[in-house]
């Protein structure tokens, strides 16, 4: 039994190592094109696609934005971001896989003209567990939580909050209606991650989106320069 357990661990580690090698190659490709990639990780219904749409509106002509949409099936969100003003978008259907992997993103890049982009949003499959450990070649790992999900998410899913480069609390217009303790949420995040900025936004009303979009735009680097943030 012991040998079998060790073998399974080795296999899992090898899969992640192989994924990280592809992720590094993806990031080099993005760096060469001067494209900043953001991996959006959130549970279902937190507002990932709505955040992309609102951010596109706030950025306006200041940035050309591409989107890679990851879903189990369907292409509804890809149609939404294109309608919202994305320069280009590609759909990845995982067919049941609970997260995107670096090789999926690498293949998706073949369908994007990186020279025509400044930013790339990668909307991961909706959950706060599986995507955490899978690097995709992103520069920023973004954790998005909706106030309606409860203020205990950092306590229940500590790994994603500890690994994130930026945290967004969405649906702040609902805080009083859902009895969300904002101070508890922030304190819980800070206990896990002292550095990641925390933005409070509402994708329904647009509150806070401008500050988030301005911060995001400031993270960009010119082609050939080292990115400001590298995914942990």
N, C-alpha and C positions, 0 to 999 in steps of 0.2 A: 504493500500500500504506500509506503514511504517513497519508493522509487517512482511509482506512478504519479504521485502528487508533484514531485520535483519535475518530472517530465512535462506535466501540464503547465507549470509555472514557466518553464523555459520556453515553451511554445508561445505562451501569451506575451512574454517579453520580446521574443523574436518578431512577432507581428507588429508590436509597437515600434521596435527599432526600424523595421522596414518602412513603416508609415512615416517615421520621423525623417528618414533619408529622402523620401519623396517630398515631404513638407519643406525641407530645406531647399530642395531644387525649385519648388514652386515659389518660395520666398525670393530666391535669387532672381528668378524670372520677373517677378513683380518689382523688385528693387531696380533692375535694369531698365524697366519701363517707367519708373517713378510713380508707381501705383501703390497707394496705401490700402491694405486689405483689413477688413474688420469682420471677425467671426462672431455673429450674434447668437448667443445661447440663451434660451428661455423655455419655460413650459408652454404647453398649448394655451392659447388665449391671452398670453401676456401682452401681445401687441407688437410682435416683431415686424410684420409687414406694414402695419400702421406707422411704426417708428420710421421705417425706411421712407414711406411716402411723405411724412411730415418733414423729415430731414432733407429730402429732395427739394421740397418747397422752400425751406429756410435757406438752403445753399444757393438756390437759383442758378445764375450763370457763373457763380464763383467756382464751381467744380463740375466736372463731367463724371457721372457716376454709373458704374456697372453693378449688376446684381447677379449672384448665383443663388438660386432658390432650391433648398433641399426639402423634399417632402417624401413621404411614403409613396404617394401616388398623386396624380392630378397636376394641373398647371395654373390653378386659379390665382395664386399669389404672383406668379410671373406676369400674368396679364395685368394685375393690379399695379405692380411697380412700373411697368411700361406705360400704363395710362397716367401714372403719377409723374412721369417725366424722366425715368431712367434712360440713360443713353443707350444701354443695351442690357439684355438679361438672358440668362440661360437656366433651364430647368434641369434639376437632377432628381429623378425618382429612384429611391433606394430599394423599392420592392419589398420592404419589410425591415430593412436595417434601421436601427434606432439612432444612427448618427451618420454624418458625412465622414469620409476618409480622404486622405491627401490625394490618392490616385484618382478619385472621382473629381476633385477640384482641378487637378492637372489636366484631365481630359476636357473639362468644361472650358478651361482657358483657351483651348484650340478654337472655340467658337466665339471668342471675344477679341475685339481689336484693342489690345492694351494701349496702343499708341493714342487711342482716342479717349482714354480714361484717366482720371486723377485719383478716384476712389473706387474701391470694390467692396460691396457688402456681400458677405456670405451668410445667408440665413440658414442656420442649421436646423435639423429635425427637432421638433419641439419636445425637449425634456431637459432637466437640469443634471442628469446623471451621466448617461453614455457619452455625450460629446466632450466632456471635460478633459479627458486625457488624450484625445486624438488631435494632434496638431494638423493644421491644414495649410500651413504656409502663411498664415495671417500675421500681421504686425500687432494687432490689438485684439484681445479677447474681451468681448462685451457681455456682461450678464444683465439681462433685463427681467425685472419682476413687476408684476402688476399689484397694486395695493389690494385688489380684491382677492389675491391669493393668500394674504395673511402676512403679518410681520415676522413670522417665525421661520421664514425660508432659509436665512443664513444658519440657523441652528439645525435644520433638517438636512441641508445640502451644503455643508461647509467647504467642500473641496472646490466647487466652482467659484465661490466668493473669494477664496484664498488665491485662486489662480488668475482671477480677472484683472485686466488692466484698467477697466472702467466699469462702473455699476450704474444702471439707470433704474430708477423707481418710477414706473408708469402709473397712470390712472390716479394721480394725486387729487383730481377733482372728486374722487369717490371716497377719500380717506374717512371723512366724518360719517359716511353712510355705512362703511364696513368695519368700523371700530378698529382702524389700523393705528398702531402705536409707532409713530415715525421715529421717535427718539430711541425706542428699543431696537428698531430695525437698523438704524445707523450705528448704534453702539455695538450691535452684533456683527455687522460688517467690519467695523474698525477693529474688533477683537481678532479678526481673521486676516485683515488686510489693511495696513496702515497707509498705503500709498495711493491706491486707486481712487480717483475722483468719483464722487457720487452726485449724479444729477437727478433732480426731481422734475418730472415732466408729465404732461397730459397730452397724449396723441389725439384726444377728442377735441380739446379746446386750443391746443397749441402752446399752452403754458410751459415755459422752461425750454422749449425746443431751440430757440435762438441761441441761448448760452451753450447748449450742447453742440449745436452745429458749428458755432464759432470755435469751440475747443477742438472739435474734430478736424476742422480745416487747418488749424495751427499745427497739427501733428504731421502734416505732409512733408516729404523730402523730395528734392530734385533727383532725376535719374542719376544713378551711380553713387549717390550718397548713402551712408548708413541710415536705416530707419530709426526713428526716435525710440520706438518700443519694439522689442522682439518678444514673440509669444513665449511664455514660460514653459 
